[in-house]
Amino acid sequence: MHQCRYCISLEDVRPLQTAENTFFKFFQDKGIPLVFVLTKFDKLVRDKLDEIAGDEDHPTEWERQRAKQDASSFVEVFRTDLENATGKGVKVQAVSKKGELPKKHH
C-alpha cells in the first residue's frame, strides 16, 4: 500500500498554505493515505518553557509540566487544522517517551 509521509517541524510552525491544502487534496482524491510526522516536539516544549520561566537555568517542576501541557495543547490545535485541511481525522501518537526536556545550551 502506498502512502505519503509529510513532515512538519514544530520548531517554526506556520499556518498551512494553500499549496499544501491542494497537495493534501490530491492524495485524498487518489485514495492515498497521508501520514503527518510532527518533528521537534522537544524544541516546542523548550520554547514554551522559555515563555513561562524566561531564561532561568533551573525551572520548577510546575513550569516544566506547564510547558509540556502548553506544547501538547498547541499540537491539538494544529491537529484540528490538519483535519480541516484534509477533511479526515488525524491521530496523534508519541514516538518518543523520554519525558525529558532538552538541555539548554548557552
ChimeraX attribute file (.defattr): number of C-alpha atoms within 10 A of each C-alpha:
attribute: neighborCount
match mode: 1-to-1
recipient: residues
	/A:1	4
	/A:2	8
	/A:3	11
	/A:4	12
	/A:5	11
	/A:6	11
	/A:7	11
	/A:8	14
	/A:9	14
	/A:10	20
	/A:11	16
	/A:12	9
	/A:13	10
	/A:14	10
	/A:15	8
	/A:16	12
	/A:17	10
	/A:18	10
	/A:19	9
	/A:20	12
	/A:21	14
	/A:22	13
	/A:23	12
	/A:24	20
	/A:25	17
	/A:26	13
	/A:27	15
	/A:28	15
	/A:29	8
	/A:30	8
	/A:31	11
	/A:32	15
	/A:33	14
	/A:34	18
	/A:35	13
	/A:36	16
	/A:37	15
	/A:38	18
	/A:39	13
	/A:40	14
	/A:41	19
	/A:42	19
	/A:43	17
	/A:44	24
	/A:45	25
	/A:46	21
	/A:47	16
	/A:48	21
	/A:49	23
	/A:50	16
	/A:51	12
	/A:52	16
	/A:53	16
	/A:54	11
	/A:55	11
	/A:56	11
	/A:57	9
	/A:58	9
	/A:59	14
	/A:60	11
	/A:61	9
	/A:62	9
	/A:63	17
	/A:64	21
	/A:65	13
	/A:66	16
	/A:67	23
	/A:68	22
	/A:69	14
	/A:70	17
	/A:71	21
	/A:72	15
	/A:73	12
	/A:74	14
	/A:75	17
	/A:76	15
	/A:77	11
	/A:78	18
	/A:79	18
	/A:80	15
	/A:81	15
	/A:82	19
	/A:83	14
	/A:84	13
	/A:85	17
	/A:86	20
	/A:87	13
	/A:88	12
	/A:89	11
	/A:90	17
	/A:91	10
	/A:92	12
	/A:93	8
	/A:94	7
	/A:95	7
	/A:96	8
	/A:97	6
	/A:98	7
	/A:99	8
	/A:100	10
	/A:101	16
	/A:102	10
	/A:103	8
	/A:104	9
	/A:105	4
	/A:106	3
